[in-house]
Amino acid sequence: MSAEFDRRSGAQGRISQWLRGRRPKAPAETADGGREALLLAAAAAGLPLAQAAYPSGYRCSCDRIGCPTPARHPVSFAWQTQSTTDRAQIERWARSQPKANFITATGMVHDVLDVPLEAGRDALERMLAAGIEVGPVAESGDGRMLFFTLTRGTPEDEDEWWPCELDCHPETMDEHPGFRWHCRGSYVLVPPAQLPGDLTVDWVRGPEHPLPDPLTLLENLTDACARYAGEHDPDQLAAWPHRG
């Protein structure tokens, strides 16, 4: 028993050091070829991409006055149909708009479990120490962690869907505090991305990791969110808005 505990504690300690040692990449590290290569790697892993807005100073590149989600939304209302994994198209977009962010549309190939950063780091450490298969994971400089998973699929009963808008409504916060499940009709920024204030969205675990079933991560993530909620003001737990 003691040897097993020491082994797990040692593994968790190494994982904690690894997580704490990670820092957001400087813009130069993802500029030009690096940026394009990361986008193409995401597309090669099956994540459908579309162009998104980008920071213009502390504002958004879009022409919307007082944009509520600066640099976090698609540039086109047709983003769901435009989303693609086609290499040539992504290269054209990346080269014609070198500052543009990209979103990946969820609910087609993959979903994203979106949690507060502190809760996500805690859950990731525990899952890796327990040997749970974790797929791609990204950190957002505005305090969120994104776990990429297989999509929930297309249920036979349409009523089985729950839209992303419901995930952070007040009546559901006690059950899933600070937690959002991006599925059909939603999107997230795909790394590398720039946010206002020199914040970034970066991979912690890249898209080369296979997408896991979301249910294998769900218990650990909701438990971590519940612990996080107990230590923070519930009014500060609203999930990152996904629409511009």
C-alpha positions as protocol buffer text, in pm:
chain_id: "A"
residue {
  index: 1
  type: MET
  ca { x: 0 y: 0 z: 0 }
}
residue {
  index: 2
  type: SER
  ca { x: 276 y: 243 z: 100 }
}
residue {
  index: 3
  type: ALA
  ca { x: 479 y: 168 z: -211 }
}
residue {
  index: 4
  type: GLU
  ca { x: 175 y: 219 z: -432 }
}
residue {
  index: 5
  type: PHE
  ca { x: 97 y: 551 z: -261 }
}
residue {
  index: 6
  type: ASP
  ca { x: 457 y: 667 z: -301 }
}
residue {
  index: 7
  type: ARG
  ca { x: 455 y: 573 z: -668 }
}
residue {
  index: 8
  type: ARG
  ca { x: 135 y: 766 z: -737 }
}
residue {
  index: 9
  type: SER
  ca { x: 246 y: 1063 z: -529 }
}
residue {
  index: 10
  type: GLY
  ca { x: 574 y: 1075 z: -715 }
}
residue {
  index: 11
  type: ALA
  ca { x: 394 y: 1064 z: -1050 }
}
residue {
  index: 12
  type: GLN
  ca { x: 158 y: 1341 z: -945 }
}
residue {
  index: 13
  type: GLY
  ca { x: 454 y: 1549 z: -826 }
}
residue {
  index: 14
  type: ARG
  ca { x: 629 y: 1519 z: -1162 }
}
residue {
  index: 15
  type: ILE
  ca { x: 309 y: 1604 z: -1347 }
}
residue {
  index: 16
  type: SER
  ca { x: 256 y: 1908 z: -1121 }
}
residue {
  index: 17
  type: GLN
  ca { x: 607 y: 2031 z: -1198 }
}
residue {
  index: 18
  type: TRP
  ca { x: 548 y: 1980 z: -1569 }
}
residue {
  index: 19
  type: LEU
  ca { x: 221 y: 2174 z: -1564 }
}
residue {
  index: 20
  type: ARG
  ca { x: 362 y: 2457 z: -1355 }
}
residue {
  index: 21
  type: GLY
  ca { x: 661 y: 2480 z: -1586 }
}
residue {
  index: 22
  type: ARG
  ca { x: 453 y: 2545 z: -1895 }
}
residue {
  index: 23
  type: ARG
  ca { x: 430 y: 2904 z: -2015 }
}
residue {
  index: 24
  type: PRO
  ca { x: 233 y: 3057 z: -2302 }
}
residue {
  index: 25
  type: LYS
  ca { x: 438 y: 3071 z: -2620 }
}
residue {
  index: 26
  type: ALA
  ca { x: 568 y: 3408 z: -2727 }
}
residue {
  index: 27
  type: PRO
  ca { x: 410 y: 3541 z: -3049 }
}
residue {
  index: 28
  type: ALA
  ca { x: 736 y: 3484 z: -3236 }
}
residue {
  index: 29
  type: GLU
  ca { x: 717 y: 3110 z: -3167 }
}
residue {
  index: 30
  type: THR
  ca { x: 390 y: 3073 z: -3355 }
}
residue {
  index: 31
  type: ALA
  ca { x: 439 y: 3337 z: -3623 }
}
residue {
  index: 32
  type: ASP
  ca { x: 460 y: 3263 z: -3996 }
}
residue {
  index: 33
  type: GLY
  ca { x: 552 y: 2897 z: -4060 }
}
residue {
  index: 34
  type: GLY
  ca { x: 503 y: 2792 z: -3699 }
}
residue {
  index: 35
  type: ARG
  ca { x: 149 y: 2925 z: -3689 }
}
residue {
  index: 36
  type: GLU
  ca { x: 58 y: 2767 z: -4020 }
}
residue {
  index: 37
  type: ALA
  ca { x: 212 y: 2434 z: -3924 }
}
residue {
  index: 38
  type: LEU
  ca { x: 10 y: 2421 z: -3602 }
}
residue {
  index: 39
  type: LEU
  ca { x: -312 y: 2501 z: -3787 }
}
residue {
  index: 40
  type: LEU
  ca { x: -242 y: 2234 z: -4048 }
}
residue {
  index: 41
  type: ALA
  ca { x: -165 y: 1983 z: -3773 }
}
residue {
  index: 42
  type: ALA
  ca { x: -502 y: 2055 z: -3615 }
}
residue {
  index: 43
  type: ALA
  ca { x: -676 y: 2011 z: -3950 }
}
residue {
  index: 44
  type: ALA
  ca { x: -484 y: 1689 z: -4018 }
}
residue {
  index: 45
  type: ALA
  ca { x: -616 y: 1558 z: -3685 }
}
residue {
  index: 46
  type: GLY
  ca { x: -969 y: 1614 z: -3815 }
}
residue {
  index: 47
  type: LEU
  ca { x: -1054 y: 1949 z: -3651 }
}
residue {
  index: 48
  type: PRO
  ca { x: -1256 y: 2158 z: -3900 }
}
residue {
  index: 49
  type: LEU
  ca { x: -1126 y: 2517 z: -3907 }
}
residue {
  index: 50
  type: ALA
  ca { x: -1263 y: 2855 z: -4014 }
}
residue {
  index: 51
  type: GLN
  ca { x: -1125 y: 3208 z: -3999 }
}
residue {
  index: 52
  type: ALA
  ca { x: -1186 y: 3415 z: -3685 }
}
residue {
  index: 53
  type: ALA
  ca { x: -1132 y: 3771 z: -3570 }
}
residue {
  index: 54
  type: TYR
  ca { x: -809 y: 3887 z: -3410 }
}
residue {
  index: 55
  type: PRO
  ca { x: -701 y: 4162 z: -3168 }
}
residue {
  index: 56
  type: SER
  ca { x: -663 y: 4515 z: -3294 }
}
residue {
  index: 57
  type: GLY
  ca { x: -501 y: 4683 z: -2997 }
}
residue {
  index: 58
  type: TYR
  ca { x: -737 y: 4608 z: -2710 }
}
residue {
  index: 59
  type: ARG
  ca { x: -1031 y: 4586 z: -2950 }
}
residue {
  index: 60
  type: CYS
  ca { x: -1156 y: 4336 z: -3205 }
}
residue {
  index: 61
  type: SER
  ca { x: -1068 y: 4338 z: -3573 }
}
residue {
  index: 62
  type: CYS
  ca { x: -1439 y: 4319 z: -3660 }
}
residue {
  index: 63
  type: ASP
  ca { x: -1641 y: 4635 z: -3724 }
}
residue {
  index: 64
  type: ARG
  ca { x: -1887 y: 4569 z: -3441 }
}
residue {
  index: 65
  type: ILE
  ca { x: -1884 y: 4851 z: -3187 }
}
residue {
  index: 66
  type: GLY
  ca { x: -1827 y: 4714 z: -2839 }
}
residue {
  index: 67
  type: CYS
  ca { x: -1776 y: 4356 z: -2961 }
}
residue {
  index: 68
  type: PRO
  ca { x: -1858 y: 4135 z: -2658 }
}
residue {
  index: 69
  type: THR
  ca { x: -1613 y: 3859 z: -2759 }
}
residue {
  index: 70
  type: PRO
  ca { x: -1317 y: 4040 z: -2917 }
}
residue {
  index: 71
  type: ALA
  ca { x: -1090 y: 3814 z: -3123 }
}
residue {
  index: 72
  type: ARG
  ca { x: -1291 y: 3508 z: -3016 }
}
residue {
  index: 73
  type: HIS
  ca { x: -1554 y: 3474 z: -3290 }
}
residue {
  index: 74
  type: PRO
  ca { x: -1571 y: 3369 z: -3658 }
}
residue {
  index: 75
  type: VAL
  ca { x: -1558 y: 3637 z: -3925 }
}
residue {
  index: 76
  type: SER
  ca { x: -1844 y: 3484 z: -4122 }
}
residue {
  index: 77
  type: PHE
  ca { x: -2198 y: 3390 z: -4023 }
}
residue {
  index: 78
  type: ALA
  ca { x: -2148 y: 3085 z: -4247 }
}
residue {
  index: 79
  type: TRP
  ca { x: -1867 y: 2949 z: -4028 }
}
residue {
  index: 80
  type: GLN
  ca { x: -2034 y: 2610 z: -3985 }
}
residue {
  index: 81
  type: THR
  ca { x: -2046 y: 2540 z: -4358 }
}
residue {
  index: 82
  type: GLN
  ca { x: -1708 y: 2704 z: -4423 }
}
residue {
  index: 83
  type: SER
  ca { x: -1528 y: 2499 z: -4157 }
}
residue {
  index: 84
  type: THR
  ca { x: -1289 y: 2264 z: -4330 }
}
residue {
  index: 85
  type: THR
  ca { x: -988 y: 2039 z: -4291 }
}
residue {
  index: 86
  type: ASP
  ca { x: -876 y: 2106 z: -4650 }
}
residue {
  index: 87
  type: ARG
  ca { x: -504 y: 2184 z: -4640 }
}
residue {
  index: 88
  type: ALA
  ca { x: -499 y: 2411 z: -4945 }
}
residue {
  index: 89
  type: GLN
  ca { x: -790 y: 2623 z: -4816 }
}
residue {
  index: 90
  type: ILE
  ca { x: -635 y: 2663 z: -4471 }
}
residue {
  index: 91
  type: GLU
  ca { x: -303 y: 2761 z: -4628 }
}
residue {
  index: 92
  type: ARG
  ca { x: -480 y: 3028 z: -4837 }
}
residue {
  index: 93
  type: TRP
  ca { x: -660 y: 3166 z: -4533 }
}
residue {
  index: 94
  type: ALA
  ca { x: -348 y: 3166 z: -4314 }
}
residue {
  index: 95
  type: ARG
  ca { x: -133 y: 3338 z: -4576 }
}
residue {
  index: 96
  type: SER
  ca { x: -392 y: 3596 z: -4683 }
}
residue {
  index: 97
  type: GLN
  ca { x: -475 y: 3691 z: -4321 }
}
residue {
  index: 98
  type: PRO
  ca { x: -151 y: 3647 z: -4122 }
}
residue {
  index: 99
  type: LYS
  ca { x: -303 y: 3798 z: -3806 }
}
residue {
  index: 100
  type: ALA
  ca { x: -629 y: 3604 z: -3811 }
}
residue {
  index: 101
  type: ASN
  ca { x: -726 y: 3359 z: -3541 }
}
residue {
  index: 102
  type: PHE
  ca { x: -906 y: 3037 z: -3631 }
}
residue {
  index: 103
  type: ILE
  ca { x: -1199 y: 2863 z: -3469 }
}
residue {
  index: 104
  type: THR
  ca { x: -1279 y: 2494 z: -3483 }
}
residue {
  index: 105
  type: ALA
  ca { x: -1644 y: 2398 z: -3515 }
}
residue {
  index: 106
  type: THR
  ca { x: -1756 y: 2145 z: -3254 }
}
residue {
  index: 107
  type: GLY
  ca { x: -2020 y: 1874 z: -3286 }
}
residue {
  index: 108
  type: MET
  ca { x: -1894 y: 1750 z: -3623 }
}
residue {
  index: 109
  type: VAL
  ca { x: -1588 y: 1542 z: -3537 }
}
residue {
  index: 110
  type: HIS
  ca { x: -1511 y: 1658 z: -3187 }
}
residue {
  index: 111
  type: ASP
  ca { x: -1656 y: 1829 z: -2881 }
}
residue {
  index: 112
  type: VAL
  ca { x: -1476 y: 2047 z: -2628 }
}
residue {
  index: 113
  type: LEU
  ca { x: -1516 y: 2038 z: -2250 }
}
residue {
  index: 114
  type: ASP
  ca { x: -1444 y: 2393 z: -2134 }
}
residue {
  index: 115
  type: VAL
  ca { x: -1360 y: 2452 z: -1766 }
}
residue {
  index: 116
  type: PRO
  ca { x: -1193 y: 2715 z: -1545 }
}
residue {
  index: 117
  type: LEU
  ca { x: -816 y: 2697 z: -1579 }
}
residue {
  index: 118
  type: GLU
  ca { x: -744 y: 2610 z: -1217 }
}
residue {
  index: 119
  type: ALA
  ca { x: -1000 y: 2330 z: -1218 }
}
residue {
  index: 120
  type: GLY
  ca { x: -873 y: 2203 z: -1552 }
}
residue {
  index: 121
  type: ARG
  ca { x: -513 y: 2185 z: -1437 }
}
residue {
  index: 122
  type: ASP
  ca { x: -616 y: 1995 z: -1126 }
}
residue {
  index: 123
  type: ALA
  ca { x: -824 y: 1749 z: -1329 }
}
residue {
  index: 124
  type: LEU
  ca { x: -552 y: 1703 z: -1591 }
}
residue {
  index: 125
  type: GLU
  ca { x: -293 y: 1624 z: -1326 }
}
residue {
  index: 126
  type: ARG
  ca { x: -520 y: 1368 z: -1162 }
}
residue {
  index: 127
  type: MET
  ca { x: -617 y: 1201 z: -1490 }
}
residue {
  index: 128
  type: LEU
  ca { x: -261 y: 1171 z: -1618 }
}
residue {
  index: 129
  type: ALA
  ca { x: -147 y: 1029 z: -1283 }
}
residue {
  index: 130
  type: ALA
  ca { x: -431 y: 775 z: -1298 }
}
residue {
  index: 131
  type: GLY
  ca { x: -339 y: 669 z: -1651 }
}
residue {
  index: 132
  type: ILE
  ca { x: -661 y: 800 z: -1807 }
}
residue {
  index: 133
  type: GLU
  ca { x: -638 y: 865 z: -2180 }
}
residue {
  index: 134
  type: VAL
  ca { x: -654 y: 1241 z: -2228 }
}
residue {
  index: 135
  type: GLY
  ca { x: -664 y: 1392 z: -2576 }
}
residue {
  index: 136
  type: PRO
  ca { x: -561 y: 1738 z: -2694 }
}
residue {
  index: 137
  type: VAL
  ca { x: -581 y: 2010 z: -2429 }
}
residue {
  index: 138
  type: ALA
  ca { x: -545 y: 2386 z: -2471 }
}
residue {
  index: 139
  type: GLU
  ca { x: -509 y: 2674 z: -2226 }
}
residue {
  index: 140
  type: SER
  ca { x: -661 y: 3015 z: -2286 }
}
residue {
  index: 141
  type: GLY
  ca { x: -494 y: 3320 z: -2134 }
}
residue {
  index: 142
  type: ASP
  ca { x: -830 y: 3446 z: -2014 }
}
residue {
  index: 143
  type: GLY
  ca { x: -858 y: 3162 z: -1763 }
}
residue {
  index: 144
  type: ARG
  ca { x: -1008 y: 2862 z: -1938 }
}
residue {
  index: 145
  type: MET
  ca { x: -884 y: 2511 z: -2019 }
}
residue {
  index: 146
  type: LEU
  ca { x: -1022 y: 2324 z: -2319 }
}
residue {
  index: 147
  type: PHE
  ca { x: -1035 y: 1943 z: -2336 }
}
residue {
  index: 148
  type: PHE
  ca { x: -1089 y: 1813 z: -2691 }
}
residue {
  index: 149
  type: THR
  ca { x: -1288 y: 1489 z: -2716 }
}
residue {
  index: 150
  type: LEU
  ca { x: -1482 y: 1283 z: -2965 }
}
residue {
  index: 151
  type: THR
  ca { x: -1822 y: 1428 z: -3044 }
}
residue {
  index: 152
  type: ARG
  ca { x: -2134 y: 1299 z: -2870 }
}
residue {
  index: 153
  type: GLY
  ca { x: -2256 y: 1190 z: -3211 }
}
residue {
  index: 154
  type: THR
  ca { x: -2604 y: 1230 z: -3357 }
}
residue {
  index: 155
  type: PRO
  ca { x: -2867 y: 1076 z: -3129 }
}
residue {
  index: 156
  type: GLU
  ca { x: -3178 y: 924 z: -3280 }
}
residue {
  index: 157
  type: ASP
  ca { x: -3392 y: 1132 z: -3046 }
}
residue {
  index: 158
  type: GLU
  ca { x: -3338 y: 1501 z: -3120 }
}
residue {
  index: 159
  type: ASP
  ca { x: -3451 y: 1586 z: -2766 }
}
residue {
  index: 160
  type: GLU
  ca { x: -3132 y: 1425 z: -2634 }
}
residue {
  index: 161
  type: TRP
  ca { x: -2933 y: 1729 z: -2748 }
}
residue {
  index: 162
  type: TRP
  ca { x: -2867 y: 2003 z: -2499 }
}
residue {
  index: 163
  type: PRO
  ca { x: -2750 y: 2327 z: -2661 }
}
residue {
  index: 164
  type: CYS
  ca { x: -2431 y: 2492 z: -2540 }
}
residue {
  index: 165
  type: GLU
  ca { x: -2630 y: 2800 z: -2437 }
}
residue {
  index: 166
  type: LEU
  ca { x: -2786 y: 2600 z: -2154 }
}
residue {
  index: 167
  type: ASP
  ca { x: -2462 y: 2481 z: -2000 }
}
residue {
  index: 168
  type: CYS
  ca { x: -2395 y: 2797 z: -1801 }
}
residue {
  index: 169
  type: HIS
  ca { x: -2746 y: 2918 z: -1725 }
}
residue {
  index: 170
  type: PRO
  ca { x: -2800 y: 2998 z: -1355 }
}
residue {
  index: 171
  type: GLU
  ca { x: -3031 y: 2700 z: -1301 }
}
residue {
  index: 172
  type: THR
  ca { x: -2758 y: 2459 z: -1414 }
}
residue {
  index: 173
  type: MET
  ca { x: -2460 y: 2618 z: -1240 }
}
residue {
  index: 174
  type: ASP
  ca { x: -2502 y: 2418 z: -918 }
}
residue {
  index: 175
  type: GLU
  ca { x: -2487 y: 2094 z: -1115 }
}
residue {
  index: 176
  type: HIS
  ca { x: -2204 y: 2193 z: -1349 }
}
residue {
  index: 177
  type: PRO
  ca { x: -2034 y: 2498 z: -1194 }
}
residue {
  index: 178
  type: GLY
  ca { x: -1817 y: 2685 z: -1441 }
}
residue {
  index: 179
  type: PHE
  ca { x: -1849 y: 2400 z: -1693 }
}
residue {
  index: 180
  type: ARG
  ca { x: -1946 y: 2418 z: -2058 }
}
residue {
  index: 181
  type: TRP
  ca { x: -1976 y: 2137 z: -2311 }
}
residue {
  index: 182
  type: HIS
  ca { x: -1924 y: 2269 z: -2664 }
}
residue {
  index: 183
  type: CYS
  ca { x: -2112 y: 2040 z: -2899 }
}
residue {
  index: 184
  type: ARG
  ca { x: -2323 y: 2098 z: -3210 }
}
residue {
  index: 185
  type: GLY
  ca { x: -2363 y: 2464 z: -3302 }
}
residue {
  index: 186
  type: SER
  ca { x: -2065 y: 2586 z: -3102 }
}
residue {
  index: 187
  type: TYR
  ca { x: -1696 y: 2652 z: -3155 }
}
residue {
  index: 188
  type: VAL
  ca { x: -1374 y: 2735 z: -2973 }
}
residue {
  index: 189
  type: LEU
  ca { x: -1054 y: 2908 z: -3073 }
}
residue {
  index: 190
  type: VAL
  ca { x: -789 y: 2665 z: -3192 }
}
residue {
  index: 191
  type: PRO
  ca { x: -425 y: 2729 z: -3100 }
}
residue {
  index: 192
  type: PRO
  ca { x: -229 y: 2928 z: -3175 }
}
residue {
  index: 193
  type: ALA
  ca { x: -453 y: 3228 z: -3116 }
}
residue {
  index: 194
  type: GLN
  ca { x: -400 y: 3581 z: -2990 }
}
residue {
  index: 195
  type: LEU
  ca { x: -638 y: 3759 z: -2751 }
}
residue {
  index: 196
  type: PRO
  ca { x: -649 y: 4126 z: -2654 }
}
residue {
  index: 197
  type: GLY
  ca { x: -394 y: 4227 z: -2394 }
}
residue {
  index: 198
  type: ASP
  ca { x: -120 y: 4000 z: -2533 }
}
residue {
  index: 199
  type: LEU
  ca { x: -300 y: 3690 z: -2405 }
}
residue {
  index: 200
  type: THR
  ca { x: -280 y: 3368 z: -2605 }
}
residue {
  index: 201
  type: VAL
  ca { x: -445 y: 3032 z: -2659 }
}
residue {
  index: 202
  type: ASP
  ca { x: -187 y: 2751 z: -2670 }
}
residue {
  index: 203
  type: TRP
  ca { x: -169 y: 2374 z: -2674 }
}
residue {
  index: 204
  type: VAL
  ca { x: -81 y: 2197 z: -2351 }
}
residue {
  index: 205
  type: ARG
  ca { x: -123 y: 1863 z: -2530 }
}
residue {
  index: 206
  type: GLY
  ca { x: -128 y: 1887 z: -2907 }
}
residue {
  index: 207
  type: PRO
  ca { x: -369 y: 1745 z: -3166 }
}
residue {
  index: 208
  type: GLU
  ca { x: -143 y: 1445 z: -3222 }
}
residue {
  index: 209
  type: HIS
  ca { x: -311 y: 1288 z: -2916 }
}
residue {
  index: 210
  type: PRO
  ca { x: -618 y: 1079 z: -3010 }
}
residue {
  index: 211
  type: LEU
  ca { x: -957 y: 1220 z: -2917 }
}
residue {
  index: 212
  type: PRO
  ca { x: -1103 y: 1036 z: -2614 }
}
residue {
  index: 213
  type: ASP
  ca { x: -1466 y: 962 z: -2536 }
}
residue {
  index: 214
  type: PRO
  ca { x: -1597 y: 1266 z: -2344 }
}
residue {
  index: 215
  type: LEU
  ca { x: -1757 y: 1047 z: -2078 }
}
residue {
  index: 216
  type: THR
  ca { x: -1414 y: 921 z: -1971 }
}
residue {
  index: 217
  type: LEU
  ca { x: -1319 y: 1276 z: -1870 }
}
residue {
  index: 218
  type: LEU
  ca { x: -1652 y: 1404 z: -1749 }
}
residue {
  index: 219
  type: GLU
  ca { x: -1646 y: 1282 z: -1388 }
}
residue {
  index: 220
  type: ASN
  ca { x: -1298 y: 1418 z: -1322 }
}
residue {
  index: 221
  type: LEU
  ca { x: -1377 y: 1754 z: -1480 }
}
residue {
  index: 222
  type: THR
  ca { x: -1709 y: 1804 z: -1301 }
}
residue {
  index: 223
  type: ASP
  ca { x: -1552 y: 1704 z: -968 }
}
residue {
  index: 224
  type: ALA
  ca { x: -1270 y: 1954 z: -1024 }
}
residue {
  index: 225
  type: CYS
  ca { x: -1521 y: 2226 z: -1116 }
}
residue {
  index: 226
  type: ALA
  ca { x: -1720 y: 2152 z: -799 }
}
residue {
  index: 227
  type: ARG
  ca { x: -1406 y: 2188 z: -588 }
}
residue {
  index: 228
  type: TYR
  ca { x: -1318 y: 2507 z: -772 }
}
residue {
  index: 229
  type: ALA
  ca { x: -1670 y: 2648 z: -720 }
}
residue {
  index: 230
  type: GLY
  ca { x: -1645 y: 2587 z: -346 }
}
residue {
  index: 231
  type: GLU
  ca { x: -1340 y: 2813 z: -334 }
}
residue {
  index: 232
  type: HIS
  ca { x: -1466 y: 3097 z: -556 }
}
residue {
  index: 233
  type: ASP
  ca { x: -1754 y: 3340 z: -590 }
}
residue {
  index: 234
  type: PRO
  ca { x: -2028 y: 3170 z: -801 }
}
residue {
  index: 235
  type: ASP
  ca { x: -2085 y: 3501 z: -982 }
}
residue {
  index: 236
  type: GLN
  ca { x: -1737 y: 3467 z: -1134 }
}
residue {
  index: 237
  type: LEU
  ca { x: -1789 y: 3119 z: -1278 }
}
residue {
  index: 238
  type: ALA
  ca { x: -1972 y: 3202 z: -1601 }
}
residue {
  index: 239
  type: ALA
  ca { x: -1819 y: 3011 z: -1890 }
}
residue {
  index: 240
  type: TRP
  ca { x: -1648 y: 3179 z: -2184 }
}
residue {
  index: 241
  type: PRO
  ca { x: -1918 y: 3306 z: -2424 }
}
residue {
  index: 242
  type: HIS
  ca { x: -1901 y: 3129 z: -2756 }
}
residue {
  index: 243
  type: ARG
  ca { x: -2090 y: 3364 z: -2984 }
}
residue {
  index: 244
  type: GLY
  ca { x: -1995 y: 3703 z: -3116 }
}
